[in-house]
Amino acid sequence: MFKNFKTMCTWESRYNLVIGTTFERKASTRLSSWLKSVRDSGERPGWMLPYIFDELGQY
């Protein structure tokens, strides 16, 4: 995902580590929050496969 992000934005190479770490941290937080809201709603979104939704309910 970060590789794709890098193709859309530019920065000095000395910032690669900081930007990559920040990107991964924010993406992880956003994904966790998103999955929690799906889990709490109890309704499977159209984009999520049924077996994934069932497994998500186990956590």
C-alpha positions as CSV (number, residue, x, y, z in Angstrom):
1,M,0.0,0.0,0.0
2,F,2.8,2.4,0.9
3,K,4.5,1.6,-2.5
4,N,1.3,2.8,-4.3
5,F,1.2,5.9,-2.1
6,K,4.8,6.7,-3.0
7,T,3.9,6.8,-6.7
8,M,1.4,9.6,-6.0
9,C,3.6,11.8,-3.7
10,T,7.2,13.0,-3.6
11,W,9.6,13.9,-0.9
12,E,13.3,13.8,-0.2
13,S,14.6,10.3,0.2
14,R,16.0,11.1,3.7
15,Y,12.4,11.2,4.9
16,N,11.5,7.7,3.6
17,L,11.7,6.0,7.0
18,V,9.7,8.6,8.8
19,I,7.0,8.9,6.2
20,G,6.8,5.1,5.8
21,T,6.5,4.5,9.5
22,T,3.9,7.3,9.9
23,F,1.9,5.9,6.9
24,E,1.9,2.4,8.3
25,R,0.8,3.5,11.8
26,K,-2.0,5.7,10.5
27,A,-3.2,3.0,8.1
28,S,-3.2,0.4,10.8
29,T,-5.2,2.7,13.1
30,R,-7.7,3.5,10.4
31,L,-8.2,-0.1,9.4
32,S,-8.6,-1.2,13.0
33,S,-11.2,1.5,13.6
34,W,-13.0,0.6,10.4
35,L,-13.2,-3.1,11.2
36,K,-14.4,-2.3,14.7
37,S,-17.3,-0.3,13.4
38,V,-18.2,-3.2,11.0
39,R,-18.0,-5.6,14.0
40,D,-20.1,-3.3,16.2
41,S,-22.8,-2.8,13.6
42,G,-23.3,-6.5,13.1
43,E,-24.1,-6.0,9.4
44,R,-21.8,-7.3,6.7
45,P,-20.8,-4.6,4.2
46,G,-21.2,-5.5,0.5
47,W,-17.5,-5.3,-0.1
48,M,-16.6,-7.9,2.6
49,L,-16.8,-11.6,1.8
50,P,-19.2,-13.6,4.1
51,Y,-16.6,-15.9,5.5
52,I,-14.4,-12.9,6.4
53,F,-17.3,-11.2,8.2
54,D,-18.0,-14.4,10.1
55,E,-14.3,-14.7,11.2
56,L,-14.4,-11.0,12.2
57,G,-17.2,-11.7,14.6
58,Q,-15.1,-14.2,16.5
59,Y,-12.8,-11.5,17.8
